[in-house]
Amino acid sequence: MEYPIPKRLINGEYTFQNPDGTLWSKLYGAKFIFKEAYKFVDGMARVKLKNDTITFVSTNRKFLKLPLFEKILGASDFSEGYAAIVTKKGCTYVDKNGRYIKGAPMFDAVYDFHDGFAKVLSHAKGGYTYIGKRGQVLKRMLYECGEYHEGFAWVKYTLGIGEADDENYSYYDSDGNIIANSFVKAFDFCEGFGRVQTPSGWTFMDKNCQVLNAAFKSAEDFKNCLAKVVTQNDEVKYLDKFFGIWSQEIGEELQKIYDQPNYIFEIKDKIGSNRHLLKIALAIIKKKIVDTKDNFSPDRYKEKIDDINKKIVETFPELIKELKDEKRVNTKDEDLER
């Protein structure tokens, strides 16, 4: 769906412009001229009225109505059906009908919802925790924590108000259960992996809580199926999503495939008979196709997939056969899958 976009008027005020170029201020009057206007997110746009009141407006031009006497002093965009707002009473959440999350207390700071949970701060309770959309608040307070990504969130415990439990980073799952702990440092999950630091060095944990038996001097998050790492010998390498390690040269060649899927045919000789190298190259192409699916009509999308599939099979017939055989084996033995 193509949303209206904010449009700055000559006098510095704002309205919204429809996809056909028409302006809300011209079509519907001065009611839709704002002091500030922001883009539509999740079907709602944040606006500031001429009297400095902050509110939201929907694509069908309905304004958000809050409970009587309430006024929004600050707000973020809608995320997963809720917007974080600031009122005189504190910080909380409101849905598209102007209703608060039932039973939710006021907090000192609130963050956007991700994967059904939002990070919140309560000074009185002694730290951060998470709230769900039904108003459930996880009881254990945290010294610091990340937002949920891919069903997991990194957390650092508190020993008391304002006191951190040093070198004890963990992960919560979507039920608020601790699934892994005792990391020196932990970061958001990205493309199925969380980047973590152990006493020995940097490595990665997958969604099955399996930690790669490696200790890198440094590591970056996964991006397009690859993570750049530096070994203890100061060698730059690339780790793929199947935990294969590649030289810097090969890794940089693989990186090019995401922007130019046909580049896979230019490195045919480097792939040679290496089944694993072709496997990760195909995974990168698949991610590119999924990421750009919305840019094409269904017919054009299918046509593009068919074209590149045909060319890949023609270029790497033996390796494709080996990969198909490997896949059949893996479906019979889950321990072989990653």
N, C-alpha and C positions, 0 to 999 in steps of 0.2 A: 504494500500500500504506500502510495506517495503522499506524504503529509504536506500541509501548508508550511511555509517557512517564514521566519521573522523578517519584516521589511522595515528599514529605517526611513522615516519620512523626512521631508525637507526641513521641518522645524525641529528635528532631533528626536521626535517621539516615534513610537513603533506601532505597527499593525501586523497582520499576517497576509501573506500572498498565496493564493491558491495555485495549484499546478498549472492552471490555464492563464495565470498572470493577473487575475482580478484580485482586488484588495478588499479585505474585510471592512475597512473603514469606509470605502465607497459603497459597498453592497449593503452593509448592516448598520452604519452610522457611528457616531462618536463613542459609543459604548465600547467599541473595539479599537480604540486608540489608547496605547499604554505608555507609561513612563519607561518601562523596560519589558522586553519580551525575549523568550528563549525558545530553542527548537523543541518540537514535539518528541517526547520519549514515552513509549508505552501508551500512546494515545492521548497524552496530556501534556500541556505546555505551561511552564511557570511564567507568570507575568507580575509586574508591579503596576498597580493602578495609579492614577494621577494624585490620589490622596496618600500615596506611599504604602497602601495596603498590598501585601503579597498574597497571591492566590494562584489558582490553576484554571485553565480553560480547556475543554475537550475539543476534538475535531468537529463536533456538531454544535460548537459555540455555547456549551453549557458551563457555567462557572461552578467551581467547587463550593459547597456550602458546609461550613463548620458549625458545631454546636453554638448556641446562642452565647454571645459575649466573648467568644474566643477569637483571637486574632493571631495570624501567623507573622512572626517577627523575622523568620528566616526559613529557608527550605532548600532541599535538594530535588532533583528530578525524580519522577516515579521509577521504581525498579521492582519488578515482580509484583506489581499491583499496589505498592505502597510507596509513599513519599515520607522521608524524614523531615520533620518540621520542628521549629523552635517557637514556643509560646511563653507567656509570662510565668507559667507554672513550671516550665522545664521543657525537655526534649522528648518527643514521642513520634508516633507514626499515624498516618491517616490514609484511608483507602480512597478510591475514586468517587465514593458517595459521601465523603466527608466524615466517615466514622473512624473512631480510634480502634486500635486492636483491643479487644475485650480483655479486661483484667490486667493490662500492661501498666506498670508504674511509670512515673516520669523519671528521666535519666538526665545526667549532666552533659552527655554527648551521645549522638546516635549516628549510625552509618547506614549505607544502602544495604538492601537485602541481596544476598547471593545464595543460590542453591537452597532457598527456604529459610535461611537464618541471617540475622543482622548483628553486627558487633555493636555493643553499647557500653557506656562508661557510667559507673556510679561511685562518686567519691565517698559517699556515706558507707557503701558496702566494701570499699577498699580496692576497687580495680575494675577490670573489664570482664564482660561475660557475653553471652549470646541470647537473643530472643527469637522465638519462632513466630510464625504467622498466627498461631492460635493463642498467643500470649504466654506460652511456656518460656520460662527463663531458666537457663542452666545455673545450677546453684553455686558451683565452684567459681570463685573469683580469680582473675588472672592478672599478672603484672603487666603483660602486653600480649597481643594476639593479632593474627591476620584475619582478613575476611575469607569466607568460604570460597573455594575454587575447586571445581570438579569433585565436589562432595567431601572435601577435607579442608581443615583450617589448622595452621600452626599456632601453638600457644606456649606461653611461658608462665609458670606458676608464680604465685605470690605467697610468701611465708607470713605476711602480715600487711597491714596497711602501708603501702609505699615501699615494701621490702621485697626484693626479687629473690627467687631461688636460682642462683647462678648456675649456668651450664646445665640447664634442665629444660630444654625445648622438647615439645611433644606435638602430636597431631590428634585432633578430634575427628571422628567420622560424623556422618549426617545425623546420628542419634545422640551426639554429644558424648560418645564413649572414647576413652583414650585408646588409641590403637598402636602407638609407638612412642617411646619416650627416651630420655637421657641423651639427646643430641646436644652438641655445643651450640648449634645454630640450625634453624630450619626456615625454609621459605615456601611460598605458595606452590601448590601443584600446578604444573604446566605440561600439557600434552601427555598426561598420565603419570608424571613423575614429580616427586618433591626433592628439591636440592637440599642436602643436609651436610652439616659438618660434624665429624666425629673427632675424638682426640687424635686420630691418626691422619686425618685430612678430609677432603671433600668427596662426596659420593652422592648416590641417588637412591630413593626408595620408591617402589611402585605401589599400585593400589592394593596389592595383596600383602603389603607390609614387608616385602622382600627387599633387603638392602644389598645393593651391588657390592661385592667384595673387592673394593678398590679404595685407594686413598690418594686423590689428586691434590696437587699443590693449590690449585684453584679450579673453579668450574663455573660455567654459565648455565642458565636455564635452557631447556630444550626449546628449539625453534625450528619448525618445519622438519621434525623428526631427527634433528641433530643437536648435540650439545658440545660446545667448544670447551676443552679441558686442557690443563697444563699438568704434566707429570712431575714427579719429584725430581726428575732430571732436567726440568725446565724445557721439555719438548711439548710443542703444541700438537694436540691430537683432536680428533672428533669422535665422539661416542654416538652411536646410532640407537634408535629406540629398541633394537633387539640386542643391545649391549655389545655390538661389534665395535672395535676400535680401529680408526683409520688415520692415516698420515694427514698432515696439514694439507698437502697437495690434493689428495683424494677428497678430503672433507670439503675443501673449497670448490672442487668440481661438482660435488653433490649439491652444494648450496645453490649453484646456478640453475639446477633443474626446476626448483620451485617457480622461479620467474620465467623460465623458458623450458617447458616440459620437453620440447623436441631436442633439447640439448643432450638428452639421453643417447640419441643416435650419433652425436658428435664424439662421445666418449666410448663408443662401441669397443674399440680396441683395448681401452683400459679396463672395461668390464670383463672382456675376454670370456673365460670359463668360470668366473667367480659368481657362483649362485647367490651368495649372501650380498654381494655388492649390487647385483640386479634387484634383489629383494628390497633393499632400502631405497634404491632409486625409484622403484614402483610405488613404494609407500609414500614417497615425497610427491609423486605425480598424483596419487589418489587424494592426498590432502589438498593439493592445489585445486583439483576438480571439485571437491566438496566445498572448499572455501569460496569458490567463485560460482557455485551453482545458481544463485539468485540473479546472476548477471545475464542469464540466457533463458530463452523459452524452453519448455520441456523437450520439444523436438530438436532444437539446436543443441541442447545439452546432451541428448542421447547421441546425436550425430558426431559430436566432438569426441565422446567416449569411444564410440565404435571406430572412428578413424584412427585414434592413437592406439587402441587395443590391437587393431589389425596390423598396424605397422610394427608394434612391439613383438607380436607373435612371429611375424615374417623375419624380423631382425635377430631375434634370440630364440629360435625354435627349440633347441635342446635345453637351454636353461629354463624356459617356460615349462617344459615337460617335467623337469626335475622339481621345480617349485610346486607344480600341481601334485606330484607324487608325495612331496614333503607335507603338503597341506592335508592330504588324505590320511597320512600317518598321524599327524598332529591331532586330527579330530578324534582319533581313537585313543590317544594318550595325552590327557590334559597337561601332564607334567612337562611335555615338550613345548607347550605353547608359552608365549610371552605376551 
